[in-house]
Amino acid sequence: MAVTSSKDFLLAFLFAPGAGGVEREPIRGITRFEKLVFLVLRDNRFPNLSREFGYMPDNFGPFSDRLQDDLEALAGIRLVEKSPL
């Protein structure tokens, strides 16, 4: 799958094996998810996406309005499931 948009990137990220080696492993908490995506984008393999997400400093670390909007859109079409902790 070619990563051509921020939503493509988020889907690839979410469906990739996690720390436990399991595909689609749940990520506990939006703050953790924001930080993980930020750290992956820092290595500049996706320079256009780094700018597209437009991370800003926040109280609990890096924050992206775009990431929040994309997650809501993906949840709205049932590609991503959000659940309370």
C-alpha positions as CSV (number, residue, x, y, z in Angstrom):
1,M,0.0,0.0,0.0
2,A,1.4,3.4,-1.0
3,V,1.2,6.0,1.7
4,T,-0.1,9.1,-0.1
5,S,-2.1,10.8,2.6
6,S,-2.3,11.3,6.3
7,K,-5.2,8.8,6.5
8,D,-3.3,6.2,4.6
9,F,-0.4,6.7,7.0
10,L,-2.6,6.3,10.1
11,L,-4.2,3.1,8.7
12,A,-0.8,1.6,7.9
13,F,0.4,2.6,11.4
14,L,-2.6,1.2,13.2
15,F,-2.6,-2.1,11.3
16,A,1.1,-2.7,11.6
17,P,2.4,-5.1,14.3
18,G,2.8,-3.4,17.7
19,A,5.3,-3.7,20.5
20,G,4.0,-7.2,21.2
21,G,4.4,-8.3,17.5
22,V,0.7,-8.6,17.1
23,E,-1.0,-6.9,14.1
24,R,-3.8,-4.4,15.0
25,E,-2.6,-4.3,18.6
26,P,-4.7,-1.7,20.5
27,I,-3.0,1.6,21.4
28,R,-4.1,2.7,24.9
29,G,-4.8,6.4,24.9
30,I,-4.9,9.2,22.4
31,T,-1.9,10.9,24.1
32,R,0.2,7.7,23.6
33,F,-1.0,7.5,20.0
34,E,-0.1,11.1,19.3
35,K,3.4,10.6,20.7
36,L,4.0,7.4,18.7
37,V,3.0,9.0,15.4
38,F,5.1,12.0,16.2
39,L,8.2,9.9,16.9
40,V,7.8,7.9,13.7
41,L,7.5,11.1,11.7
42,R,10.6,12.6,13.3
43,D,12.9,10.3,11.3
44,N,11.9,12.2,8.1
45,R,10.9,9.1,6.1
46,F,7.6,10.9,5.4
47,P,8.6,14.6,5.2
48,N,5.4,15.7,3.5
49,L,3.3,14.0,6.3
50,S,5.4,15.7,9.0
51,R,4.3,19.0,7.7
52,E,0.7,17.8,7.0
53,F,0.1,16.7,10.5
54,G,1.5,20.1,11.8
55,Y,2.4,19.0,15.3
56,M,2.4,21.6,18.1
57,P,3.7,21.5,21.7
58,D,0.9,20.8,24.2
59,N,0.5,20.1,27.9
60,F,1.1,16.4,27.5
61,G,3.5,16.4,24.5
62,P,3.1,16.9,20.8
63,F,-0.4,17.4,19.5
64,S,-1.9,17.4,16.0
65,D,-5.4,18.7,15.1
66,R,-5.1,16.9,11.8
67,L,-4.4,13.6,13.4
68,Q,-7.5,14.0,15.6
69,D,-9.7,15.0,12.6
70,D,-8.3,12.0,10.5
71,L,-9.1,9.6,13.4
72,E,-12.6,10.9,13.6
73,A,-13.1,10.5,9.9
74,L,-11.7,6.9,9.9
75,A,-13.9,6.0,12.9
76,G,-16.9,7.5,11.1
77,I,-16.5,5.1,8.2
78,R,-15.7,2.2,10.6
79,L,-12.1,1.6,9.6
80,V,-10.9,2.5,13.1
81,E,-12.6,1.6,16.4
82,K,-12.3,4.0,19.3
83,S,-13.2,2.7,22.7
84,P,-13.0,4.0,26.3
85,L,-10.0,2.9,28.3
